[in-house]
């Protein structure tokens, strides 16, 4: 699994005119699922992100986690994170999990986040064409692979 994680002051995902997920201070997680990923990896990634120390403490150091600051999480499925651009001009997505497996692991990941004490977990809609808006704080953007 691969996640692009951004520390945000707000983020939202829309499908057409409908907002499907929206958060305030917290993390926007763009989640890619590899064809070989498992539920154990979804659980491990969820636990890691909840404890990832990317929020600043009173001394201005990144020492606090999303759970520490009472942050929220918005998760958006992003199969293109496994796009291979090394050859030619068209990315290959053969490393991305097929939709049925990817959706099951996406839901597994979101479910684990909800059990780990995150104040609010919002989502996009798997497989939909979405518009994501955010205000990246810091800016802080991390790539996390498990």
C-alpha positions as CSV (number, residue, x, y, z in Angstrom):
1,X,0.0,0.0,0.0
2,X,1.1,3.5,-0.7
3,X,-0.2,6.7,0.8
4,X,0.5,10.3,-0.1
5,X,-0.3,12.1,3.2
6,X,-0.8,15.8,3.5
7,X,-1.3,17.8,6.7
8,X,-4.2,20.0,6.1
9,X,-6.3,22.7,7.7
10,X,-9.2,21.6,5.6
11,X,-9.9,19.2,2.7
12,X,-13.0,18.1,0.8
13,X,-13.9,15.7,-2.0
14,X,-16.7,16.3,-4.4
15,X,-18.4,14.2,-7.0
16,X,-20.2,16.6,-9.3
17,X,-22.2,18.9,-7.0
18,X,-22.2,16.5,-4.0
19,X,-19.6,16.7,-1.2
20,X,-18.9,13.1,-0.1
21,X,-16.2,13.9,2.5
22,X,-14.9,16.9,4.3
23,X,-12.6,17.5,7.2
24,X,-10.9,20.3,9.1
25,X,-7.5,20.0,10.7
26,X,-6.0,16.6,10.0
27,X,-4.7,14.5,7.2
28,X,-5.7,14.0,3.6
29,X,-4.7,10.5,2.6
30,X,-4.5,9.5,-1.1
31,X,-4.4,5.7,-0.9
32,X,-3.1,3.4,-3.6
33,X,-3.5,-0.4,-3.3
34,X,-0.9,-2.7,-4.9
35,X,-2.0,-6.0,-6.5
36,X,-0.1,-8.0,-3.8
37,X,-1.4,-6.0,-0.8
38,X,-3.2,-7.7,2.1
39,X,-5.5,-6.8,5.0
40,X,-2.5,-7.0,7.3
41,X,-0.8,-4.2,5.3
42,X,-4.0,-2.1,5.5
43,X,-4.1,-2.5,9.3
44,X,-0.4,-1.6,9.6
45,X,-0.7,1.5,7.4
46,X,-3.7,2.7,9.3
47,X,-1.9,2.3,12.6
48,X,1.2,4.1,11.3
49,X,-0.7,7.1,9.9
50,X,-2.7,7.6,13.2
51,X,0.7,7.8,15.1
52,X,2.7,9.6,12.4
53,X,4.3,12.6,14.1
54,X,3.7,15.3,11.6
55,X,1.9,18.0,13.7
56,X,3.9,20.6,15.6
57,X,4.1,20.8,19.3
58,X,4.3,24.0,21.4
59,X,8.1,24.2,20.6
60,X,7.4,24.1,16.9
61,X,8.7,20.6,16.3
62,X,6.8,17.9,14.5
63,X,6.3,15.7,17.5
64,X,2.5,15.2,17.6
65,X,0.3,12.7,15.8
66,X,-3.1,13.1,14.3
67,X,-4.6,11.3,17.4
68,X,-2.6,13.6,19.7
69,X,-4.1,16.8,18.1
70,X,-7.6,15.4,17.7
71,X,-7.2,15.6,13.9
72,X,-9.5,14.2,11.3
73,X,-8.7,12.1,8.2
74,X,-10.0,12.2,4.7
75,X,-9.2,9.1,2.6
76,X,-9.4,9.2,-1.2
77,X,-8.7,6.1,-3.3
78,X,-6.0,6.8,-5.9
79,X,-5.0,3.8,-8.1
80,X,-2.7,6.2,-10.1
81,X,-0.2,6.1,-7.2
82,X,0.9,2.8,-8.8
83,X,1.3,4.2,-12.3
84,X,4.7,3.2,-13.7
85,X,6.0,6.0,-15.9
86,X,9.5,4.6,-16.7
87,X,8.7,3.6,-20.2
88,X,7.0,5.6,-22.9
89,X,4.5,8.4,-22.3
90,X,1.5,6.4,-21.0
91,X,1.7,5.2,-17.4
92,X,1.2,1.5,-16.9
93,X,-1.1,0.5,-14.0
94,X,-0.3,-3.2,-13.9
95,X,1.0,-2.9,-10.3
96,X,-2.3,-1.5,-9.1
97,X,-4.8,-3.9,-7.5
98,X,-7.9,-4.8,-9.6
99,X,-10.9,-2.8,-8.6
100,X,-12.7,-5.5,-6.5
101,X,-9.6,-6.2,-4.4
102,X,-8.6,-2.5,-4.2
103,X,-12.0,-1.5,-2.9
104,X,-12.1,-4.3,-0.3
105,X,-8.6,-3.2,1.0
106,X,-9.6,0.5,0.8
107,X,-12.7,-0.2,3.0
108,X,-10.5,-2.3,5.3
109,X,-8.1,0.6,5.7
110,X,-10.9,3.0,6.4
111,X,-12.4,0.6,8.9
112,X,-9.2,0.3,10.8
113,X,-8.8,4.1,11.0
114,X,-12.2,4.3,12.6
115,X,-11.2,1.9,15.3
116,X,-8.0,3.7,16.2
117,X,-9.4,6.8,17.9
118,X,-9.5,9.2,15.0
119,X,-12.1,11.9,15.7
120,X,-13.6,11.8,12.2
121,X,-12.8,9.7,9.1
122,X,-14.3,10.9,5.9
123,X,-14.0,9.3,2.4
124,X,-14.4,9.9,-1.2
125,X,-16.2,7.3,-3.3
126,X,-14.2,4.4,-4.6
127,X,-13.9,4.4,-8.4
128,X,-15.7,7.7,-8.9
129,X,-14.3,10.8,-10.8
130,X,-13.6,13.1,-7.8
131,X,-12.5,16.7,-7.3
132,X,-10.3,17.1,-4.2
133,X,-9.6,20.4,-2.6
134,X,-7.3,21.1,0.3
135,X,-5.2,23.6,2.2
136,X,-1.9,22.0,2.9
137,X,-0.3,23.3,6.1
138,X,3.4,23.6,6.3
139,X,3.4,22.4,3.6
140,X,3.8,18.9,4.9
141,X,3.5,16.1,2.3
142,X,4.8,12.5,3.0
143,X,4.8,9.3,1.0
144,X,4.3,6.3,3.2
145,X,4.7,2.7,1.8
146,X,4.0,-0.5,3.7
